[in-house]
Amino acid sequence: MFLMKLQKKISLGAVIATASLMLVACGSSSSSTGSSSSKQVINWNEASELPSMDISKATDTISFDMLNNTNEGLYRLGKNSKIEPGIAKSTKISNGGMTYTFTLRKDAKWSNGDKLTANDFVYSWQRTVDPKTASEYAYLFSGIKNADAISAGKKPVSTLGIKAEGNYKLVVTLEKKVPYFKLLMGFPSFFPQNKSVVEKYGSKYGTASKYMVYSGPFKMVGWTGSNLNWTLKKNNSYWDKKDVKLSAINFKVNKSTTTSYNLYQSGKLDETLLGSEQAKQLSSSKEYTPRSGARINYLEFNQTQKVFQNKKIRQAISLAINRSQLVKKVLGDGSLVAPGIVSKGLASYHGKDFTQDAKSYDAIKSDKAEAKKLWAEGLKELGTNSVQFTLLADDTDAAKDVSAYIQSQLEETLSGIKVSVNNVPFKTRLSKSENGQFDVVLSGWGADFSDPITFLDLFTSDNSYNNGKWKNSEYDSLISASKNADAGSVSKRWNDMVEASEVLMKDQGVVPLYQQSQATLVKSKVKGVIYNSAGVNFNFKDAYVK
């Protein structure tokens, strides 16, 4: 998940996935306390703009956070990503784990008063896998009967393995085992959509709060599609509205942590991200809240360009960057040196974390002498003595600091290199990345669920998120085996993923930099806000101001 920023602890067969949870507290801008609805308001900071509210097209953490709190799927992911009832009251699994029958609650409604039925799920899933929609998350439906064939244009959407039996029974048929299937049911890409609303608004659907209808605890107001503030208001049509205590959550985008901290200090924000120096100075505060994330930030090369098709050039760039200094001196927010392309603490098997098995040391170490050697060899192979490129990155304070640091590291170490930096709004960076309009991009991925495949899937040849177009047939075969022939064997599947990770790292397909953690301040008045490091980060359903 982009930005994402990026980000569950549940058994996946014998794979035990671990993740961190955090209770994030914040308060109303009012100084008074109490539990009346007029005081159940929090003011929340966002680091970047909101790109989309279209369930089929959203790709980033901010969009998914908003969708998760304004809509709901068959399940809801609670503390430690525990599976909790959502629109589905009960689930029956049959046919050796290949058929799921969900019984839906009859009191579920859309915010416009329409009944929410099984057909809303059928329509939503078919819309997402339909090639005409061009959903970048369609690949997550792989394993559901005919999903891959539909996405490839080989079968009609009507053949997807999902059907409504009446209004309140939904039957999903798999064509292969999906170890993390239940986690997916709590992810926004699998939420229902109201067909009449989608068709009514057409291309405007999900582009502003008024071009949307909501099925979750809150409904959005005030988002125009490009403005930097919006509000989530309690949705009185929500089936479980009695347990929703907040009356509103006000969101404001502040790309500068200096600005957001000043607003926090003046009582206009109840949560703020902290920059490196701020984190160091405020780490002893009782309101200091570090959020560890299942997110890896990395450099991605546009490998349609000849220079980046050269492995030695890619390796030299990686070796020239001192990641330890990056996380300690530049970020200073608790982020870790990237252990590889998969985040540490996401999943473990036979007592070992995935990153212990998938050894990636050579791909993440710093070695200036080796960098210079490989660089010279790469330039010779290319028949040139210089390379010039632009590094694309977000325009947040953190991204500016990281991109400037990388620029200085490369230019200080590698002879004949010239790096320009282009810091752009998050939404623009996503668009440029998706369209291949970059030389090198500072990108990131946050786990959508607690399984290594959420990272590894990205770099298969045909994945829509493989923006750099790195290709490796051995890698593709290993990922395919993990999802097909070996899907029913925990050990074989694990080994496939370990080997695939090692192939990607040995070829330096991307350059992992750091596993992101965010230092924040939050007011102590608000309780019950759930933060999960993998998948959707924030769940405000049970939050309240004390």
C-alpha positions in Angstrom: 0.0 0.0 0.0 1.5 3.3 -1.1 2.6 5.9 1.5 1.7 5.1 2.7 2.9 5.0 4.8 2.4 1.8 4.4 0.8 -0.2 8.6 -1.8 -7.6 12.6 -1.3 -10.5 14.6 -3.1 -13.6 13.4 -2.5 -17.2 12.6 -2.1 -17.9 8.9 -2.0 -21.7 9.0 1.3 -22.4 10.7 2.6 -19.0 9.7 2.3 -16.8 12.8 2.2 -13.2 11.8 3.0 -10.5 14.3 2.5 -6.9 14.2 2.3 -4.0 16.6 -0.7 -2.2 17.8 -0.9 1.1 19.4 -3.6 3.0 21.2 -3.5 6.5 19.9 -5.0 9.1 22.1 -6.0 12.6 21.2 -8.4 15.2 22.5 -10.9 17.7 21.4 -9.7 21.2 20.8 -12.0 22.2 23.6 -10.4 22.2 27.0 -13.5 20.7 28.6 -14.0 17.0 29.2 -17.0 14.8 29.3 -18.8 12.2 27.2 -21.6 14.3 25.6 -21.7 14.1 21.8 -20.8 17.8 21.5 -17.4 17.0 23.1 -16.8 13.8 21.2 -14.7 15.5 18.5 -11.0 15.0 17.6 -8.8 16.9 15.3 -6.4 14.7 13.4 -3.3 15.5 11.3 -2.5 14.1 7.9 0.9 14.4 6.2 -0.4 14.3 2.7 -3.6 14.9 0.7 -6.3 12.4 0.1 -6.1 10.9 -3.4 -9.3 8.8 -3.8 -12.4 7.5 -2.2 -13.2 5.0 -5.0 -13.0 1.5 -3.4 -11.9 -0.1 -6.7 -9.2 2.5 -7.4 -7.7 3.6 -4.0 -4.1 2.5 -3.5 -2.7 4.4 -0.6 -2.8 4.5 3.2 -4.6 7.7 3.6 -7.4 6.7 1.2 -7.7 3.3 2.9 -7.8 4.9 6.3 -10.7 7.0 5.2 -12.5 4.1 3.4 -12.0 1.9 6.5 -13.8 4.3 8.7 -16.5 5.4 6.4 -17.3 1.9 5.0 -17.2 -1.7 6.2 -16.6 -5.1 4.7 -17.6 -8.6 5.7 -15.2 -8.4 8.6 -13.7 -5.5 10.6 -10.1 -5.7 11.8 -9.8 -4.8 15.4 -7.0 -4.8 17.9 -3.9 -6.7 16.6 -6.0 -7.1 13.4 -8.3 -9.5 15.2 -11.1 -10.6 12.8 -14.4 -9.1 14.1 -17.9 -9.2 12.7 -18.7 -6.6 10.1 -21.5 -6.8 7.6 -21.3 -10.6 7.9 -22.9 -12.0 11.1 -21.5 -15.5 10.6 -19.3 -17.5 8.2 -19.5 -21.1 7.1 -16.4 -22.7 5.5 -16.9 -25.9 3.5 -15.5 -27.8 0.5 -12.0 -28.2 2.1 -11.7 -24.5 2.7 -12.6 -23.6 -0.9 -16.1 -22.3 -0.2 -17.1 -19.5 2.2 -20.7 -18.7 2.9 -21.4 -15.4 4.6 -24.7 -14.6 6.3 -25.2 -10.8 6.3 -26.9 -8.7 8.9 -30.3 -7.4 7.8 -30.0 -4.1 9.5 -27.0 -2.9 7.4 -27.8 0.2 5.3 -26.1 2.8 3.2 -25.9 6.3 4.4 -28.6 7.3 1.8 -31.0 4.8 3.4 -30.6 2.0 0.8 -30.5 -1.5 2.1 -27.0 -3.1 1.9 -27.3 -6.6 0.4 -25.1 -9.4 -0.9 -25.5 -8.0 -4.4 -23.5 -4.9 -3.3 -20.5 -7.2 -2.6 -21.0 -9.0 -5.9 -21.1 -5.8 -7.9 -18.1 -4.3 -6.0 -15.8 -7.3 -6.6 -16.8 -7.6 -10.2 -16.2 -4.0 -10.8 -12.7 -4.2 -9.3 -11.5 -7.2 -11.3 -13.1 -5.9 -14.5 -10.1 -4.9 -16.8 -12.2 -1.8 -17.8 -11.9 -0.4 -14.2 -8.0 -0.8 -14.4 -7.9 -1.4 -10.6 -4.3 -1.7 -9.4 -5.6 -3.9 -6.6 -7.3 -6.5 -8.8 -4.4 -8.8 -8.3 -5.4 -9.3 -4.6 -8.5 -11.2 -5.9 -6.2 -13.9 -7.3 -7.4 -17.2 -5.8 -11.0 -16.4 -6.1 -12.5 -18.5 -8.9 -11.8 -17.0 -12.3 -10.4 -13.7 -10.9 -7.1 -14.1 -12.8 -8.8 -15.0 -16.1 -11.2 -12.1 -15.8 -8.4 -9.6 -15.1 -6.6 -11.0 -18.2 -9.7 -10.4 -20.3 -10.2 -14.1 -20.9 -13.6 -14.5 -19.1 -16.6 -12.3 -18.3 -16.9 -10.7 -14.9 -20.1 -12.6 -14.3 -18.0 -15.8 -13.9 -16.2 -14.5 -10.8 -16.5 -16.9 -7.8 -19.0 -14.8 -5.9 -22.7 -14.9 -5.9 -25.7 -13.7 -3.9 -28.2 -16.2 -2.7 -31.0 -13.8 -1.8 -30.3 -10.5 -0.2 -28.4 -11.8 2.9 -26.4 -14.8 1.8 -23.1 -14.4 0.0 -21.1 -17.4 -1.4 -17.5 -17.1 -2.4 -15.7 -19.9 -4.2 -12.0 -20.2 -4.4 -9.9 -22.0 -7.0 -6.9 -22.3 -4.8 -6.2 -21.9 -1.1 -5.6 -18.4 0.1 -3.9 -18.5 3.5 -4.7 -14.9 4.3 -8.3 -14.9 2.9 -10.0 -13.8 6.1 -7.6 -10.8 6.5 -8.5 -9.7 2.9 -12.2 -9.6 3.9 -11.4 -6.7 6.3 -9.4 -4.8 3.6 -11.2 -1.9 1.8 -10.7 -3.3 -1.7 -13.2 -6.1 -0.7 -15.8 -3.7 0.7 -19.3 -3.4 -1.0 -20.2 -0.7 -3.4 -23.7 0.7 -4.2 -24.2 0.1 -7.9 -26.8 2.8 -8.3 -24.5 5.4 -6.7 -21.5 4.4 -8.8 -23.6 4.6 -12.0 -25.2 7.9 -10.9 -21.9 9.7 -10.5 -20.0 7.9 -13.2 -16.4 9.3 -13.5 -17.0 11.6 -10.5 -17.6 8.6 -8.2 -15.2 8.7 -5.2 -13.5 12.0 -6.4 -15.2 14.1 -3.7 -17.1 13.3 -0.5 -20.5 14.2 -2.1 -19.9 11.7 -4.9 -20.0 8.8 -2.5 -22.2 6.8 -0.2 -21.1 5.2 3.1 -21.7 1.9 4.9 -19.4 2.3 7.9 -19.3 4.1 11.3 -18.7 7.6 9.7 -19.5 9.5 6.6 -17.3 12.0 4.9 -18.1 15.6 4.4 -16.2 18.6 3.1 -13.7 16.9 0.8 -13.7 18.5 -2.7 -11.1 16.2 -4.2 -8.2 18.6 -3.9 -8.6 20.5 -0.6 -6.5 19.8 2.5 -9.2 19.4 5.1 -12.3 17.2 5.5 -14.5 15.7 8.3 -15.8 12.3 9.2 -19.2 12.6 10.9 -21.0 9.8 12.7 -23.1 7.8 10.3 -26.6 7.4 11.9 -27.5 4.8 9.2 -24.7 2.5 10.4 -25.9 -0.8 11.9 -23.8 -0.5 15.0 -24.2 3.3 15.5 -24.9 2.8 19.2 -21.3 1.8 19.8 -19.9 4.8 17.9 -19.1 7.5 20.4 -17.3 10.1 18.3 -19.5 12.7 16.7 -16.8 13.9 14.3 -13.1 13.6 13.3 -11.7 16.7 11.6 -8.7 16.0 9.4 -6.2 18.7 8.3 -3.2 18.2 6.0 0.1 19.7 7.2 3.1 18.7 5.2 5.4 20.6 7.6 5.8 19.0 11.1 6.7 22.5 12.4 3.3 23.8 11.3 1.4 20.8 12.7 3.3 20.9 16.0 2.4 24.6 16.4 -1.2 23.7 15.8 -1.0 20.9 18.3 0.5 23.2 20.9 -2.2 25.8 20.4 -4.9 23.1 20.8 -6.1 23.1 17.2 -4.8 19.6 16.6 -4.9 16.5 18.8 -2.3 14.6 16.9 0.9 15.5 15.1 3.8 13.8 13.4 7.2 14.8 14.6 10.4 15.6 12.7 13.8 14.2 13.7 14.8 17.0 16.0 11.3 17.3 17.5 11.3 13.6 18.2 14.6 13.8 20.0 13.5 16.7 22.1 10.0 15.3 23.0 10.7 11.6 23.4 10.3 11.8 27.2 6.9 13.5 26.9 3.9 11.5 28.2 2.2 12.3 24.9 5.0 10.9 22.8 3.7 8.0 20.8 6.0 6.1 18.4 4.2 4.1 15.7 6.1 1.2 14.3 5.0 0.2 10.8 5.1 -2.8 8.5 6.4 -0.5 5.8 9.5 -0.5 3.7 10.7 2.6 1.9 12.9 2.0 -1.0 14.4 3.3 -4.2 12.8 2.0 -7.4 14.6 2.3 -10.8 12.9 2.8 -14.1 14.4 -0.2 -15.8 13.1 0.7 -19.2 16.1 3.0 -19.2 19.3 1.4 -20.3 21.4 2.8 -17.4 19.2 1.2 -14.8 19.2 -2.2 -16.6 22.8 -2.4 -15.5 23.0 -4.5 -12.3 26.3 -2.9 -11.2 24.9 0.6 -11.5 22.0 -0.4 -9.2 24.3 -2.2 -6.8 26.7 0.8 -6.6 23.8 3.2 -5.8 22.7 0.9 -3.0 26.2 0.4 -1.5 26.8 4.2 -1.5 24.0 4.9 0.9 24.7 4.8 4.7 21.4 3.5 6.0 22.4 3.6 9.6 23.2 7.3 9.4 19.9 7.8 7.5 17.7 6.4 10.2 19.7 7.8 13.1 20.7 11.2 11.9 18.2 12.2 9.2 15.0 10.5 10.3 15.6 10.1 14.1 12.0 8.8 14.6 12.7 5.2 15.5 12.8 3.9 11.9 15.0 0.9 11.3 17.5 0.0 8.6 15.5 -2.0 6.1 16.1 -5.7 6.7 15.2 -6.4 3.0 12.1 -5.8 1.0 9.9 -7.5 3.6 9.4 -5.7 7.0 10.7 -7.2 10.2 8.0 -8.5 12.6 5.5 -9.1 9.9 5.5 -12.9 9.8 7.4 -15.9 11.3 7.6 -19.6 10.8 9.4 -22.3 12.8 10.5 -19.7 15.3 12.2 -17.4 12.9 11.1 -14.1 11.5 10.9 -14.0 7.7 13.8 -11.5 7.5 16.0 -14.0 9.4 15.5 -16.7 6.7 15.5 -14.3 3.7 19.1 -13.0 4.2 19.5 -9.7 2.4 22.7 -8.3 3.9 24.6 -7.7 0.7 21.6 -5.8 -0.7 21.3 -3.4 2.3 24.9 -2.9 3.5 27.0 0.3 2.9 30.4 -0.1 1.3 31.8 3.0 -0.3 34.9 1.3 -1.8 32.8 -1.5 -3.3 30.3 1.1 -4.6 33.0 3.0 -6.4 34.4 -0.2 -7.9 31.1 -1.4 -9.2 30.2 2.1 -10.4 33.3 2.3 -12.5 32.7 -1.1 -14.0 29.1 -0.3 -14.7 30.0 3.0 -16.5 32.5 1.1 -18.6 29.9 -1.5 -19.6 27.6 1.4 -20.6 30.3 3.1 -22.5 30.0 6.4 -20.6 31.8 8.3 -17.8 28.8 10.0 -16.4 25.2 9.5 -15.4 22.5 12.1 -14.7 19.0 11.4 -13.3 16.2 12.9 -11.3 15.1 11.4 -8.0 11.3 11.8 -7.6 10.0 12.0 -4.0 7.1 13.5 -2.0 7.1 17.0 -0.8 6.7 16.3 2.9 9.5 17.3 5.3 10.6 13.8 5.8 10.7 12.9 2.1 12.6 16.1 1.4 15.2 15.3 4.1 15.6 11.7 2.8 15.9 12.6 -0.9 18.4 15.4 -0.1 20.5 12.9 1.9 20.5 10.3 -0.8 21.5 13.0 -3.4 24.5 14.0 -1.2 25.5 10.4 -0.5 25.5 9.5 -4.2 27.3 12.6 -5.4 29.9 12.4 -2.7 30.7 8.8 -3.4 30.2 8.1 -7.1 32.3 9.9 -9.7 30.4 11.3 -12.7 27.0 11.1 -11.1 24.6 14.1 -11.1 21.4 13.7 -9.1 18.5 16.2 -9.3 15.7 16.0 -6.8 12.0 16.6 -7.7 9.8 16.8 -4.6 6.1 16.8 -5.6 2.7 16.3 -3.8 2.0 12.8 -2.8 -0.8 12.4 -5.2 1.5 13.6 -8.1 4.2 11.2 -7.1 1.8 8.3 -7.1 0.5 9.3 -10.6 4.0 9.7 -12.0 5.1 6.4 -10.5 2.2 4.6 -11.9 2.7 6.1 -15.4 6.5 5.4 -15.5 7.3 9.1 -15.5 10.4 8.9 -13.4 14.1 7.9 -13.4 14.4 6.8 -9.8 11.6 7.2 -7.3 11.7 7.2 -3.5 8.7 4.9 -3.0 7.3 2.8 -0.2 5.0 0.0 0.6 3.0 -0.8 3.7 1.8 -4.4 4.2 -1.8 -4.9 3.3 -2.0 -7.9 5.5 0.4 -9.9 7.7 2.1 -12.2 5.1 5.4 -11.7 3.1 3.5 -12.0 -0.2 2.0 -8.6 0.3 5.5 -7.2 -0.5 6.8 -9.9 -2.8 3.8 -9.8 -5.1 4.7 -6.3 -6.2 7.7 -7.2 -8.2 6.4 -9.9 -10.4 6.6 -9.0 -14.1 2.9 -8.4 -14.6 2.0 -6.7 -11.3 0.4 -3.3 -11.7 2.6 -1.9 -8.9 5.8 -3.0 -10.6 6.4 0.6 -11.7 10.1 0.1 -12.4 9.4 -2.9 -14.7 12.1 -5.1 -13.1 11.7 -8.6 -14.5 13.1 -12.0 -13.5 11.7 -15.3 -14.6 13.0 -17.3 -11.6 11.3 -14.8 -9.3 8.1 -15.0 -11.2 8.2 -18.8 -11.0 8.8 -18.8 -7.2 6.0 -16.4 -6.5 3.6 -18.4 -8.8 4.5 -21.6 -6.9 3.9 -20.0 -3.5 0.4 -19.0 -4.7 -0.5 -22.1 -6.6 1.3 -25.5 -6.4 2.7 -24.9 -2.9 -0.2 -22.8 -1.5 -1.4 -25.8 0.6 2.0 -26.4 2.2 3.1 -23.9 4.8 6.8 -25.0 4.6 7.0 -25.1 0.8 5.2 -21.8 0.4 7.5 -20.2 3.0 10.6 -21.5 1.2 9.3 -20.2 -2.1 8.9 -16.7 -0.7 12.3 -16.8 1.0 14.0 -17.8 -2.2 12.1 -15.1 -4.2 13.2 -12.4 -1.7 16.8 -13.5 -2.1 16.5 -13.4 -5.9 15.1 -9.8 -5.8 17.8 -8.7 -3.4 20.8 -10.3 -5.2 19.7 -8.7 -8.4 19.2 -5.4 -6.6 15.8 -5.1 -8.3 15.0 -2.3 -5.8 17.1 -0.6 -3.1 15.5 -1.1 0.4 16.3 1.9 2.6 14.4 1.9 5.9 11.5 0.3 7.8 9.4 3.3 8.7 8.4 4.3 12.2 6.6 7.5 12.9 7.1 9.6 16.0 3.9 11.4 17.0 2.4 13.4 19.8 -1.2 12.6 20.8 -3.4 14.1 23.4 -4.2 11.8 26.3 -8.0 12.5 26.5 -9.0 10.2 23.7 -9.1 6.4 24.1 -9.8 3.4 21.9 -8.2 4.5 18.6 -6.7 1.3 17.2 -3.5 1.4 15.2 -2.4 -1.6 13.2 1.0 -1.7 11.5 -0.2 -3.9 8.6 -3.2 -3.3 6.4 -5.3 -0.3 7.2 -3.6 1.7 10.0 -6.4 3.5 11.8 -9.8 2.2 13.2 -11.7 5.0 14.9 -14.9 3.1 15.4 -14.4 2.6 19.2 -12.6 5.9 19.9 -14.0 8.4 22.5 -12.9 11.5 24.3 -12.6 10.8 28.0 
